[in-house]
Amino acid sequence: MRSLIIHMPEPGARADNVARLLGVLPAAGIMPAVNGREVMQTSGAKVQNGNRHTPPYPFAMGPGEVGCFLSHRKCWQDIADGPDPYVLIAEDDLVIDPAPWDRAIALVAAHATEESFIRLPAKDRERRAAVLAQNGEATLFLPRVIGLQTVCQVVGRAAARRLLAATEPLDRPVDTTLQMHWITGQPVHTIWPSGVGEMPGTSTIQKKTRASGKLMREIRRAIYRTRIKARPQRG
């Protein structure tokens, strides 16, 4: 299995972490991250503000979210055009716990196909609709509601092509788009425990919100999540 590490080349903690990941992930290489701010300033991306699909997304995408989404699309294009049946995609803040990671990767090797999208999340937040396989404590399952964040996942070639076709123009962040299996046509599975963690305090897409707007933002977020939960994956 090949690995792509999404990384914006610059000195610092993430660069040091990428150097470690290159020695740990299978057949790893760097996929240069897209600078969302530059793309938005040059109108180099097709972006709609949350109104392309139902339910509508209540927030405008920021530069970091645009860059993150386009970086994942670059990876999907690489996979779609390449010879590998599936490829691991990692963000550059990925941290690995070796023992559970090895069990999770063994499940990937046994069950991944060109059709697969398998999340290896950093947090256990998904309820199981169906269990597909187990390896010790590691469980491959279909989550009812697909979790957020995209620190690590395995994407099959057919899945990559499906996602590319479904995600232009952009209208919401990549993880919230992946939740909408009824739009993408792509089932998403999860392995937990995954052996995956994240470097602390390194997010590149967090937004600052004025105190006066936080309550309304949380209300809108809660309403949106309720609408997503109303359309679960089913085993």
N, C-alpha and C positions, 0 to 999 in steps of 0.2 A: 504493500500500500504506500502511495505517495502522500506527502503532507505539504500544505501551503500555509505559511505564516504571514498573516496580514500585518504589515509594519511600515510606519512612516520613518524612513531612515534619519535618525538624529541621535546625538549622544545622550546618555542618561540611563535610568534604571531599566527602561523597556529595551534598550539596545543590549544591555547586559543580559537581560532575560532571554532575548531572542537568540543570543549566542549559546545559551544553555539549551534552549529548545532545539536548535539545529543539531545538537548532539544527542538528543533524546527521542525526538519524533522520527518515525520511519521515513526514510528518503525525503528529508525535509528541504524545502527551499523557501525563499522570501517572495511574497507577492507585494509589491510596493502599494501602499495604501493611497487612496484618492484623497486629495485635499478638498474637502467639501466647500470651504470658503472660496477657494479659487474657482471652482466649478460654478458656484452660484453667481459669483461676480461676473463671469464671462458668459452666463446663460448656457453653460455646457451640459446641463442636465434638464430633462423633462420632469418637472415637479408640479403636482397639483396638491392643494392644501386640504387633504383629508376627504375629498368629495367624490373620489372615483368609485369607491365601493361602499356597500352597506354592511355593518353600520359605519357611518361617517366617523372619521377620526377628529377629535375636537381640538387638536393643537397643530400649529404650523411646524413643519420640520425645520430644525436648525442646521447650520453648516456641518456640525459633527455627525448628525444623523444622516445627512445626505452623503457625506464622505464614507461613512460606515456602510451604508447600503450599496453604494457604487463599488466599494472595495469587495464586498461579497459577490456582487454581480460579475466583477472581473474574475474572481475565483470560479464562479459557475461557468463563465464562458470558457475558461481554461479547461475545466473538466469536460464540458460539452464537446470541445474540439479535440480532446486528447484521447489516448488509447486505453486509459485505465477505466475499469468498470466502476470504481468509486475512489474518492480521494478524501483525506482528512483536511478540514479547514480549521485553523486555530488563529485566534487573535493574540496579539503580542503580550498580553498580560496573563496568559495561561500559566498556571502553576500545577505541577503534577505530583501526586502522591503515588509512588511506584506500585505498591502492592494492589490496591483497588484498580489502578489504571491498567495493569497487566490483565486482570480478570475482565475488565470492560473491553479491552482491545481484542481479547480472545473471542468474546461474543461477536464483535464486529466481524472478525475474520470468518467466523462460522456462519453468519447470517446475512451480511450485507450483500446487496446486489446493485445492478444499475438503477433499479427503481427506488433505492433506499434514500431516506433522509433520517439519520439517527443522531439525536442530540446527546452530548455528554455534558450535562450541566454542572454548574458549580453549587447549585442549591437544590434541595429536595422540596419541590413545591407542586408536584403534579400528582393527581389522583389517577389510578390505573383503571383503564377501561378493559384491557385484556393483557395477559402475560404471554409472551411468545417463547421465552427461553431464559434459563438461568445458568450461571457459572459461579458456584459458591454463593457469596452474598450478592453478586452482581445480577441484576434482573433487566432483561430487555422487554419493554412493555409499550403498549399504545396508551398514551395519556388521554384522558377525557378532554381537558383543555390544555393546549400546548403552552409550555412555559416560555417566559421571556429570557432574553440575553442569548448571545451567540458566541460565547467564548470558545466553544469547541463543538464540532459536528462532523459527521461523515456524510458526504453527498455523492449519490450515484450519478452516472452520466445521463441517464434518461431523466432523473429528477432534476438535474441542473438545466437541461433543455426546457423542461416543463416550467421551472421557476423563471427562467429568462423570458419566456413567452408571456408570463402572467404579471411581470413587474415593470412594465414600461407603459406610461410614465409612473414615477413614484408618487405615492400620496400619503405615506406614513412610514415610520421606521421599519427596518428589516425584520426585527423580531415580532412586531405586531402584525406585519404582513404574513409571516409564516404561520401565525395562529389561524389565519383564515383559510383553512384547508378546503372549504367550499368554493373559494375563489381560485386558489392555485391548482386545485386538483391533486395536491401532493400530500399523502399521509405522512405524518411525522411520528417517529418512535423515539424512545428515550432509554438510556441505560443508567441505572442507579443501583448502588454507588458507582460513580464514574471515575474517581481518582482525580477529578478536576477541581481546581481552585483558581482564584484570581489574585493578582498582586493588589495589596491594599492601597486605596486612595489614588488610583491612577486613571480614572475614567476620563475620556476625552470628549464625551458628548453630554455631560450633565449641564443643565441649564440653571441659571440664577433666576429666581422668581421673587418679585416684591412680596413683602409680608401681606399686603392688602389683597394680593391676588391668589395667595396660596389656598385659601379655603375654596374659592370657586374652582380652581384647578383640580383640587382633590375631589370635589363633587362631580365634575365632568369626567374625571378618570374613573371614578366608581361606576358611573352610569355606563361608560363605554365597556368596562370589564364585565358588567352584568350582561350586556348584549352579546359579548363574545362567548361567555359561559353558556348562553342559551343555545349555542350551536356546537355541541361537543362532538369529538370523534367517537365512533361506536365500534366496539369489537365484533 
